[in-house]
Every structure is written in C-alpha cells, then in structure tokens.
C-alpha cells in the first residue's frame, strides 16, 4: 500500500517507515533530530547499525535512487526502517513496489 504520512520514531527503537514492499522512498527528518535509516528484505527489523544512512535533522533522502541502489549490500531490499537516539518524526512517501 502506498504511503504519504508522518511516522513517529520512538527513542532507540527500529521503526518501519514502509508499510508494504517499496522500490523507492522519500524520507525527511521533520525535526532537528538525526535519524539512521536501514533497509531490509522483509518485515524483520534490523539488528545492527552497520550500513545505516545517517539523515540529519531537517534533511531529505530523495526518492531519485531505488532502495536497492541505496543499500546494494542488502539482497532484495524492499523495506526501510528508522532508528533515532531521541524520539522524532519522519515524513515518508513511497509507492508500492
């Protein structure tokens, strides 16, 4: 299912930003809080911070690259997760894969 929404990211909890398989995603940290983004293949949350993309507060990860291009080391990457050391909010938009 396509998503165009704000997603609350609790402190120190991997939170899925996608609500279905997606091939590309736009994410913005809508507060001053930094967040880390990670991709998986499927709905199991990441278990490590290795390979994350760090998104500074207010910055945007544009949907001009596919999830597979952003995380080439994650075979079949189709879900994106966020992790933050302080609770924050992410603006998220993606289409179905």
Secondary structure by P-SEA (a helix, b strand, c coil): cccbbbbbbcccccccccccccccbbbbccccbbbbbbbbccccccccccbbbbbcccccccccccccccccccccccbbbbbbccccccccccccc
